[in-house]
Amino acid sequence: MGNRKRNNPTSSPEVVDDIPDEEKIRLIKSTGLLKDLKESKKGFSEREVKWEDDPFAYGFTFQAFLYTIPLCAVYSVMDILVHRQYNQEILILSLITRVVKVAPICVYTYFTYMDFKL
């Protein structure tokens, strides 16, 4: 009974590689996989971003407004959470007023801390 082998599900089966290397190379060349792989890598490295596709190509003002929108959304969520924490009523008009007051501060902060390239 002690001579029996146990099947261990965690052990990996042995990999049998009985195909000669020359045959592997011939199969790869005949299917064209290596050529396609080289072309895809070449096309990826040489691909250029078009000016129309780059949102940051429009200048610093566009970037400032692009960053201001999510910051205002975070500010409004935090304001709503504070009101809910203290069990106060949330007035949409007052929330919008506070967000509109914060938006220029976000734009100004972006312009203050960005790197100017002269």
N, C-alpha and C positions, 0 to 999 in steps of 0.2 A: 504494500500500500504506500510506502514511503517513496517508491520510485515513480509515482505518477507525476506528470507535469501539470501545473495549474495554469489555467487560462487567465492571464492578467489583462483586463480590459485597458489598463493604462499604458501597457507596453505597445510600442508601435511595431507593425509587421516589418519584416526585412524587405528592403527595396531591391528588386532584381533588375539589373540593368544589363540586358543581354544584347542590346543593339550596338554594333560597332560605331565608333566615332565617325568614320568616313560615311557611313550610311546616314547618320544624323545630319551631318553637314550637307549631304546631297539632298535630303528631304527639305531642309531649311531653305536651300538655294532654289529648289524646284518650286516650292510654294510661294517664294517671294516675301516671306515674313520679315527677314532681315532687312531687305530693301525698304519695305513699308515702314519699319521701325526707324530706320535712319532718316527717311523723308519726313516722318512726323516730328522727330526731334529737330530736324533742320528747320522745318516750317514754324515750329513753336519758338525757336530762338530768334529767328529773323523776322518774326511778325512784329509789325509796328502798330502802336495804338494810333488810331486816326484822331485828328483834332476834334472832330464832331462827337466822338464817343467819350472823350475825356471831360468829366464835369468840372475839373479844376482848371481847364484851359480858358475859362471865361473870365478869370481875374479874381482879385482878392475880395471884391464885393460879393460876388456870387458864392465864394467859399464861406464868407461870413454868414450869409443868409442860410447856406446849406447846413452850417453847424448850429445856427440859432433855432431852427425848427425842432430838432430833437431835444435841445436844452430847454426850450419852453414847454415841451411835452413832459419832460421829467419834472420841471418845476410845478406844472399843474397837477400831476399825479401826487407829488409830495404835499401840495396844498390840500388836495382832497383827502389824503390820508390823515393829515393833522386835524382837519375838521371832523372826520369820522371818529378819530381818537377821542376828541372832547365832546362827541355827540352833538355837534352843532349842525345846523342846516347849511347846505351848500347852495349858494345862489350863483347861477351860471353867469349872470351879468357881472357880478363882482369878481368872479374868477377870471373872466375874459379881460376885465379891466386891469387886474393885477398882472396877467400874462403880457398884455400890451405894454405895461409899464416896465416889465423886466426885459423885453425883447431888445430895446436899444442898448441895454447894459451888456447883453450877450454879444451883440455886434461890436460894441466898443472894446470889450475884453478880447475878442478875437483880433481886432486890429492892433491892440496894445501888445499882445504877446507873440505875434507872428514875426517871422524873420523877413526883413526887407532885403531884397537882392538888388543892389544898385549896380 
